[in-house]
Amino acid sequence: MGNSYAGQLKSARFEEALHNSIEASLRSSNGDPQPIFTQLYLEPEPYPANTTGKAEEDDDSDSSSPPLPYLQTPAPEGCCTLDGFCQAGKDIRLVSIATESIEVPAGFELVGAKSPSVPEHILVCAVDRRFLPDENGKNALLGFSGNCVGCGEKGFRYFTEFSNHINLKLSTQPKKQKHLKYYLVKNSQGALCKGPLICWKG
């Protein structure tokens, strides 16, 4: 809108200058009319500020809009959907299985996940350590590989799929960096407990 207005204004000024120049030429006794381009381009008048473009930029740069909600895949019919339990109905809360014997395959680590629906609990997971960061927060492979310690199901290749299986019930896109929080270690009594934070960086 601003550009078309400027064009109309320029066209009107050109016509006015042309008319004045012709009129001055006809009335002039020395035959030296005022050049049109001097009036139009060497002495430009400032155009009104174009506020339309600014408003459009503001609309595009609006970062305060909330993120789109994550639509979690509904659990298969007949599956358990209780918080703190996997879809097979097995309890995976740390407080419940801390003293149980948990099979951890070679190359895997027991880690604690946090669910927004049960923030007071840590959910126990077995994750391939290649997909976890080192002590400097680096060298984690992209992707995911994990097992359910509740029902023993193995070979989860996507964290989204795994988060559904352990009923994380997320409202945002599942990310291992956001939901896998702690390493789990054994205390002096041999019980599993919360260990150091997983150091995710970048």
N, C-alpha and C positions, 0 to 999 in steps of 0.2 A: 504494500500500500504506500509506504514511504517513497519508494523508487518511482512509482507512477505519478505521485504528486510532484516530485522533483522534476520529472520529465515534462509535465504539463506547465509547471512554472517556468522552466527554461524555454519551452516553445513559445509561451506568451511573451517572455522578455525578448526573444529573438524577433517575433513579429512586430513588437512595439519599437525595437531598435531599428529594424528595417524600414518601418513606416517613417520614423523620425529622420532617418538618414536620407531617404528619398525626398521627404518634404524639405529638409534643410538644403539638399542639393539643388532643388528647384528654386528655392528662394535665395540661395547664396549668389553673391556677385563675383566671388573669386573662383568658383567651381571646385572648391576643395572640401568635400563633405567629411563629416566625422566618420571614421571607419567603424563599421558594425562590430568587427571582432574586438576592437579596443573596448567598446562598451560592454560586450558580452563576457570576454575572457580575461582581460587585464584588470578589470575592476569588478570582480565578482561580489555579489551580495551574499551574505551568509544564509544558508538554508535553515529552516526550522529543524531542530533536533529530531531524529527519527527514533521514537520510543517504541515502535512496534517490534523492531528487531531485538531490543533489550528484553522485552516481555517474553518473546519466543525463547531467548537463551535461558531466561529464568525458569521457564516451564521445563526445558530439556534438562537443566542441571538440578532439578528437584530431587535431592537424595534422601529426603525425610519420609518418603512414602514407605510403608511397611513392606517387608518381603512377602512374596506369594506364599500362602500356606502349603506345607508339604502334605500331599495326600498319600497316606500310608496304605499299602496293599492290605486288604482285610485278611484276617487269618482264615485258613481253610476250614470248612465246616467240621465241627466236632473237635477242633483243636482248643487247647487251654489258652486263655487270654489273661490269666491272673498276673498281676504285677509281681515280679520277683520269681516267676516260673517260666520255663520254656514252653513252647507250644505242645510238647509231649507231656506236660503236666509235672515236670520234675523241678524241684526247688533248686535255684542256683544262687540264692542269697548267701553271702559270705558267713553270716551269723549261723546259718543252718548247716553248712557243709564244711566248716573250718576244720573239724576233726576227722572228717571222712577221708578215705584213701581215694585220691583222684589220679586217674591215669593221664600222664602228660607225655605225649610222643616226643621222641628225640627232635631237638631243634625248635621246640615250642616253649612258650612261657605262660604261666598263669598271670592274668592281669585282671584288674577290676574295672568294670564299666559302671557308669552312673546313668540312671534313668530319671527323667524329670518327674515321672509319676510316682517314684519311690525314692526321693532324694536322700532319705536317711539310710538307705541300703547300698551296699556294693554288690554288683552281680559278677560272679566268677566266670571267666572265659579263658580258653586256651588258644593262644595266637602264635602263629609262626613268627619267630623272632626276627626273621629277615624283613618283615613288614613293620617292625618297631624301630625307633631311633636308638642310636648309641647314647652314651652318657653326655655327649655334646649336642644332642638333639638332631643329629644328622644321620645320613646313610640308610634311612628307611626306604625300602622299595615301595614304589607306588602300588596301590592295590591292597588286597587283603587275602589272608588265608587263616581260617579258624575252625575250631571244633566246639561243640556244645558239651560242657562238662556234666550237664544234668542227664540228658538222655543218651549221650555218647555219639550223637550224629556227627560225622566228620565231613570235611571237604567243602566248607562254605568258602566260595571264591569271591563273594561280593559282600561288603559290609552292610549294604542295604538289606540283602537277603538275611544276613546273620542277625541284624538288629530286629528284623521282623520275627525271627525264630525265638529270640530271647525276650520278646515283648517289651522293647524299649518304649514303644508308643510315642514316637517323636512328632513334634509339630514343625520341625525344620528338616532340611535334607540331612540324612545320616552321614556323619563324617567320623572316621576312626579317631582323628586328631581331637575331636571335640568330646567324644564319649568314652574313649578308653583312657582312664585317668591314672591308675596306679599299677605298679608291679606288686604282686602278692608274694610274701615270703613266709617262712615258718619261724615261729618264735621258739624260745628255749623249751617250751613244753611240747613242741612239735605240731602246734596248731597253726593253721594258715591265718595270716593277718595282713592288714594293709601295710605296704612297704612304701618306697619312695615314689614320688610323682613321676609319671612318664614325661620326659622332656621333649615336647614337640616344638620344633622351630622351623618355620617356613614350609 
